[in-house]
Amino acid sequence: MLLTTKLMSPEFEYSTLAAPEDVNQLGKILDQCFIGSPGQEAIYINSIGLENFRIIRRDQQVVGGLAILRMGQWWGGQRLPMSGIAAVGIAPEYRGDGAAIALLQHALKELHNQGSPISVLYPATQYLYRKAGYEQGGSLCFWEMLTDSIQVKEQPLPLKSIASSNPQVFDEIYQQQVKLTNGYLDRHPAIWQRIVTTQEKETVFAYLIGTPDQPQGYIIFSQERTENGTILWVRDWAVLTVAAAQSFWSFIAKHRSQIDRVRWQSSINDYLTLLLPEQTAKVFSHKRWMLRLIDVSKALEGRGYPPGVQGELHLEVQDNLLPANNGKFILSVANGRGEVTSDGRGELQLDIKGLAPLYTGLFTPEQLQLTGKLTATETALLTATQIFAGVGPTMPDFF
Ligand SMILES: CC(C)(COP(=O)(O)OP(=O)(O)OC[C@H]1O[C@@H](n2cnc3c(N)ncnc32)[C@H](O)[C@@H]1OP(=O)(O)O)[C@@H](O)C(=O)NCCC(=O)NCCS
């Protein structure tokens, strides 16, 4: 594949990554971009697969690239194919000339042609990604508390230590939990590998909660000694029952003689903390990931909706990059599913960026209207509120 674009004045060429010298060059650029040690990004490139990288050239020189992680994301109880974008990097001497935006725009056009409905990424700068049609879609929260203040003593279930090397065991439990949470991933194998693999001096500990033949959850963690005390880092967790949730806490509390603090990833409304006697758990970091609708019809039809809601939303969407998303659409929702037809009255008007937080439910239609992201009639606002209602979208994986 070789596509050429002229953006501003310089000429960029977009292509797949194959030649060993290009792999080498991209690895060096990404090492420098992400402040990695030499060769670190080459390992990353191989773990994701060369075929999932795209590069941008100027005057035949590779000047940057990105990775496309093809996975799934859960929306309204349905798994939607999702293209995660990662490792966007441009060599410093080529920055500021439109290389990154050209790379993103080409990648989005390619993904649209392939039928990918949505894309998600973690932004180092929102400005660049907004320019490509992404907007805030959901959150990732890091929580922390003193192990001494957990104070959950009851442990209804046993915990069984198991080897962490096989993600399949955990994935089966994980899949049962995540279907109900908007934004959770059907994870890329590289994300699972990062969770279960020991890095440098860390040991990864993994436990099933409940009996091995009927597990009700799991916890995967590592321990760290820092200048400010000892930390138990929960790399991943799942609890399917209240007994598993109680056992999760009491098990962690049993580390309190040596471990000062526990950290875990969850949503801003982390329901695990409801089991704690006091509000001693605190969010210590909060990031918002961004989402782009690549194919409006496929994205709206592929997700699920609240089962009791029935309604028709007349949208008018503007997308300057992907013309197929431009225009009027009717979203008809019934029995938890949506159907999209073209035309209609265009009663809720927004650009492709505004559609992202509406789609994910990160903000209500009223909030989006108040911040200038959409304009709508009273009736359309009410219908959109019912259709896109849901628990705050969250995704505990960084990529
Ligand atoms: C971020 C990065 C990819 C931008 O590359 P670039 O080729 O300079 O970006 P572009 O020239 O295509 O910029 C496109 C637009 O984004 C803006 N932009 C680019 N980097 C930005 C930044 N760090 N902060 C704010 N705006 C930025 C540009 O001003 C431009 O907007 P304009 O056309 O309205 O002036 C590059 O600085 C980089 O590789 N950084 C290190 C790695 C990194 O942080 N990657 C992002 C990971 S999510």
The ligand as an ORCA input file, in Angstrom:
! r2SCAN-3c Opt
* xyz 0 1
  C       2.904     14.575     19.311
  C       3.635     14.395     17.981
  C       3.261     13.026     17.415
  C       3.177     15.512     17.012
  O       3.829     15.328     15.760
  P       3.905     16.518     14.665
  O       4.271     15.925     13.373
  O       4.733     17.621     15.178
  O       2.400     16.995     14.647
  P       1.698     17.822     13.460
  O       2.721     18.759     12.887
  O       1.043     16.896     12.522
  O       0.617     18.637     14.267
  C      -0.743     18.661     13.911
  C      -1.442     19.661     14.801
  O      -1.290     19.264     16.186
  C      -0.640     20.281     16.918
  N       0.305     19.671     17.851
  C       1.285     18.789     17.586
  N       1.925     18.431     18.715
  C       1.315     19.096     19.719
  C       1.539     19.177     21.131
  N       2.496     18.463     21.720
  N       0.715     19.956     21.853
  C      -0.280     20.667     21.271
  N      -0.519     20.657     19.921
  C       0.278     19.880     19.179
  C       0.102     21.119     15.873
  O       0.294     22.449     16.323
  C      -0.821     21.046     14.693
  O      -1.884     21.950     14.845
  P      -2.107     23.179     13.812
  O      -2.102     22.547     12.438
  O      -3.424     23.746     14.189
  O      -0.958     24.070     14.037
  C       5.171     14.527     18.155
  O       5.450     15.711     18.879
  C       5.806     13.359     18.895
  O       6.161     12.356     18.281
  N       5.974     13.480     20.225
  C       6.611     12.454     21.054
  C       5.760     11.207     21.147
  C       4.339     11.491     21.595
  O       4.117     12.185     22.586
  N       3.383     10.930     20.858
  C       1.977     11.064     21.157
  C       1.548      9.861     21.906
  S      -0.183      9.898     22.242
*
